[in-house]
Amino acid sequence: MGLGSALSPLFVSGTLGGASAATSAFLLVGAAALAGPALVSWSFGRLPTGNTPATQLAVANTKGFSRRLTSAMLPLALVLAAGTVQTSLNLTVERAAERQLVEGLDGTLILPGEADPTAFSRTPGVTAVSSIRSVPAHVKVDQDEPPILESLTWEPTTVHLTSELSDPGVTSGTLADLDQPDTVAISQDATLETGGIGSEVGIRYGEVDTTATVVAVFDRGLGFGDYIIGPATVDSRNLAPDSDAVLLRASQGDETAVAADTGALTPAEYAAHAPDESGAQGLSQVLLLTLLSFFVIAAANTLLMITSRRRGEFAMLHRVGATRRLLLRMALVEAAITGVVAWLIGTVASVPAIFGSNLGLLGWAIPALDVSTFGLLSVVVLILPLLIMAPMTFVVARTRSTAPRSE
């Protein structure tokens, strides 16, 4: 199931395919949890036991108590997989949005902020002038919801207006039909919630509810938003669009001079600094931090409980000659094994998800990997077992039932 989910962008393109591929990491970690005890027992049964007593005991415990190791490494692997995949997916979405915006504004210079487009029409070298305008609105994403839950079906969004100098990548229908009032063009991702051409979309502008007919579908929704309307709808509903930027088309060879005269940005420069209008990126980071904190706490709790329950085992080892120092060394080796195995599982589970998400949003390109997050979480996964298992073993081994008579 995990590998199948990672390959879903081959059949479902866009944001949905990328998000579906990202879930493969959780499925693969779950698969490792189910097969973990058998795999650990089989693999460590074929490894050399080491030359020191501490290493021999640690390897024997790992092989004999494979379920214990699996339960300890599962939350650690989730920390690495969830954090790496989610931040890498955010990076992939940002790159996809930049690419779509650059492709849709090819050959156009952009002046961010409010400005009068006609003021630039007389600039030497400028052959066409337009603007990017938008209207805040709410869109009804579920037409069949019961009236008591109707308020939950309206999602805030930004509805953009058509521009002569932008190309959202229409795949079906035509933007020319937006000349009719109460019509809308939607992105490929939005069709999953509202339907395709000919379907009706509920849109709320302020306190005014309207129903718009879908007349076109485009595939550059990350760069141009999910909804586009025409001037006819603006006029019929007495809307007051906000001016987000002015678009300038310069004659060939004059782009540099026009940019210097007006201070305009290239599409790549504008896309790299375009603001996150919805604030979804910041919310996503907060939610991810909360999720990772829960996983880290769960991992620490699991390691504490597993180690604290070994009092009888430590007492038996002490009776056959194990000293407190030997038990501590054994715990350090077991903690290192736990961290390394969890790191391997989390890393391997992340690879298909990252490749699949990249395939769905950027095509056959070099995958976007958040190296800093991966490195930081790798340190957490490798160090956390050492920080918990070794001290806890020292505490348990000091109790009267396990304390050694001599070192």
N, C-alpha and C positions, 0 to 999 in steps of 0.2 A: 504493500500500500504506500509506503514511504517513497519508494523509487517511482511508482506510478504517479504519485502526486508531484514529484520533482519534474516529471516529463509532461505535465499538463499544459505548459505553454506551447507545446507543439500542436495542440488542438484548440486551446483557448488563448487568444492573444490579449495584450493590454494588461491593465492593472489587475484584473481578476486572475489571469493566468499567473502573473508574478506572485500575487498573494497566495494562491493555491500552492505554488511551488514552495513557498516559504514554510508552509505547514508540514512539509515532508520531514523537517528536522525533528519535530516532536514525535512523529510516527516512527522514525528510525531510532530515536532514543528509547521509545517504548519497546521496539523490537529487540534492542540490546538488553533491556531489562528482563524480557521474557526468556531470551536465549542466554543471558549472561551467566547464570550458574553453570550451565553445561559447558559453555565456551571457556570460562575461567578454569574450571576443573580440568578440562581437556588440555588447554594450552600450558598451564603451569605444571601439569603432570609430565610434560615433555621438556621442561626447562631444567637446567642444572640447579641443584639445591644450594650451591654456594659453599665457600670454604669456612665460614665462621659459624658458630652456633646460633647467633642471632639471625643470620640470613637463612640458615636451615629451618629454624623454627618459623620464621615469617613466611617462607615459601610453603612449608607444610600447612600452616594455618590458612593461607590463601587457597590452597588446593582443597583442603578438607572442609573449610567453611566458606565455600564459594557464594552461597546465598547472602552471607553477611557482607562480603565485599561488594556484591551487586547492589544491595540496598544502600550501601554507603556511597557508591560512586554515581548512582542515578541522579540525585539532585545536583551533584557537582557537574555532571555532564549537561544537565538542563541549563545550568547557569551559563556555561560556555556557548552552547548551541543557540539558546534563545537570544542572548545578547548579541552574539556575532551576526546571526541571521537578520535580526530586526534592524540593527544599525546599518548593516550592509544593504538591506532592502531600502531603507530611507535614502542612502547614498545613490542607489540605483534609480529610484524615483526622481531624485533631483537631477541626475544626469539625463534621464529620459525627458524630463520637462524642459531642460535647457536645449536638448537636441531638437525637440518638436518646435520650440519657439524659434530657434535659429532657422530651421528649415521652412517654417511658415512665414518668416519675415526676410527671406533671402533677398539681398540687394537693397535692403531698406535700412535707413538710419533712424534712431529713436531718440526722442527728447523726453525723458521721464518728467512727470508732473503736469500741472495745469498750464496750458498756454493756448494762445489763439493760433490755430493752424494757418489762417490766412496771412498772418504776419510773416510767415516763412515762404510764401508762394513766390515772392519777388527776389528771393535769395539766388544769386548767380549759381547755376549748375543744378538747381532743384527743378525736377520735371513733374513731380506730383506730391501732393500733401494730403494727409488724412490724419485720423486720430484714433486712439484706443479709448473707448468709453464703456462704462459699466454701471449697473444698477443693482443695489442690494435687494435681495428677494428671498422668499422661501418657496421650496418646491415640494409638492406632495408626492411621496415616493411609494405609497401604498394606497391604491384606490378602493380596496375592499375592506379596509380596517373598520371595525364597529365605531359608531359615533362617539361612544364613551372614550375611546382611545384615539380619536381623530387628531388631537393636538400632538401626539407622538409621531404622526406620519409626515409632519412638515419639517423639512431640514433647511437650515440657512445655507445660502449659496450666493454667488455673484453671477449675474446674467450680463454677458458682454454684448456689445453691439457690433454689427458687421462693419468691416473696414475694407476699402478698395485695395489696400496695400498688404493685406494679410491673407494667408491661405491656411485654413484649419484642416485641410486634407479631407475634403468631402468624398465619401465612399458610395453614398447612394442619395438620390434626390438632388436638389440644387438650391443654392442660397438665393437664387433669383426669386423663389417663391416666398421669401421673407418680406417681399414688398406688400404682402397682404397682412392686415392687422391680425393679432392674436395667433401668430405662427411662431415656431421655434425650431432651431436646429440643435440637435443634441449629440453628445459624444458617444462613441461605441460602448463605453462603460455604462453610460446612463441608460442605454436601451435595456439593460438587464432589470432596471427598476421601473421604467416608464413605458417600455415598448418601442417599436420601430416606427417607420414612416406611416402616417395616418392615425397613430394613436393620440390620445388626448393627455395633456400634462397639466396638472393643477399648479398654477403659479400665483403667489401672493406678493404684491407690491405694496408694502406698508400695510394698510388696512383693507386694500382692495384685492379680492380674490378673482382670478380669471382662469379660463381654460384655454390653453394654446394647443394648436395642432402641429404635430411633428412633420416637417416637410423635408428635412435633410438629416443625414447622419455623417459625422466626421470622426477621424481617428486620432486627432492631435489634442485630445482633451486635457492632458497634463499641461500642455503649453498654453492653451486658449480657453480653458474652463470647459464645463460640461454643457453649458446652455448659451446659445447665441440668438438674439432677436434682431429685427430690422427697424428702421426709422418709423415705419408705419405703425408698429405696436407702440413705440414711444409716444408718437403724436396722439394716437387714439386713447391712450391711457393717461396722458398728461404727465409723463414721467420726467424726472430731472436727472439725467445721467451725470455721473462724475467723469471728469477727464483724467485719464490715467497717464497718457503719453501722447506725443505727436509723432507721426510717422512721416519721414521724408524719403522720397525716391530721387536719387541723384543720377545724372547722366553718366555714362561710362567714362571713367577716368577722372571724374570730379568728386568722387566720394571723399577723398582725403581733405580736399579743400573745403567742401561743405561741412564736414565734421569739425574742422578747425574753426570755421566761421560761426557755427551755431552751437558748438559744444555737444553735438549729438553723439550717441554711442552706437557702436556696431551691434548687431543682434546678439553676438556672443557675449559682449560686455554687458548688455542689458539683461540677458538671461542669467548671467552669473550673479547679478545683484538684485534680481527681481524679488520683491518681498513675498513672504508667505501670507497671503491675504486672509486665510481662514484661521491661522494660528494652529493648524493641525499638527505641524511639526513639533512645536513645543509641547503640546498635549501628549503626543506620541512618546516623547522622551520621558515625560513625567510618569506615564503609565508603564513604560519599559523599566524605569528605575524602581518603581514599586514592585513590579513582577520579579525583577532580579533580586531585590532585597528579600522578598518572600522565599525565593529559591535558596539564597545563601543561608537564611535563618533555618530553613528546613534541613539543609545539608549539615549545618553545625549541630542542630538538635539530634539528627540521626547519628552522627559520629559520637556525640556525647553518650547517647543511650547505648549504642553498641559497645563502647569501651567500658562503660560502667557496669554492664551485665557480665563482664568477664572475670568477676572476682573469684568465682569457683575455679575457672580455668587457670588463673594466676596462682591460686593456692595449690592446685595440683602440680603445676610446673615447679613451684617452690619446694614442694615435698620431694621431688626427684632431683633437686640440686640447682634450680635456676635462681640466680641472685636478682636483686632489684635492678642492678645495672644491666644485666642481661635482658630482663623484661623490657626495660626502657629502650635498649638498642633494637630489640625485636619490634617494639611498637613504632620506632622511627622507620624501620624498613617497611613495615606494613603500611604506614602512612604514605611513604613514597610510592609504593605500588598502587595504593588507592588513588592518589592524585594523578599518576601517570596514566593509569587505565581510564579514569574519568576524562582526562584530557584527550586521549586517543578517541574515545567514543564521541565526545562532543565535537571534536574536529572533523571526524569522518562523517558524522551526521549532518554537519553544516555544509559540506562541499556540494552535495546534490541540490540542496535548497538554494544556495548562492548561484550556482550555475543555471538552475531552472528559472529563478527570478530574473536573472540577467537576460536569459533567452527571451522571456516574455516581454520585457520592456525595452531592451536595447538590441535584441537580435544576437547574431553571432559576433560578439565583441568581447574584449577582455573583461572578465567579471569585476564588478566593483566590490572591493573588500575593505571594510573598516579595520585597518591594521592596528590602529591604536586601541580600539575596543577589544579586539581579539587578543592583543598582547596583555592588556590589563587583566582581562578575565582569565587568561591562561595563568598568570601569576596567582590570582585568587584561588583557582582550582588546584594548583600544585602546592600552595603554601598552607591552605586551610586545614587539610588533614594533619599536617605536621604541628600546627599550632594547637590543635585540639586533642589528637590521639595521644601524643607523647606526654603532655602535662596530666591528662586524665589517667593514663596508665601509671604515672608516678604517684598520683593521689591514691588510686585503688591499691597499688602495690604496698603502700605504707600502712594500710590497715592491719590490725593485729593478726587477721587470718592469713595474710599473705606476706607480712613483713619478714625478710630473711633474717636468719640468726647471725649471719656474718657476711661480709663482702668478699 
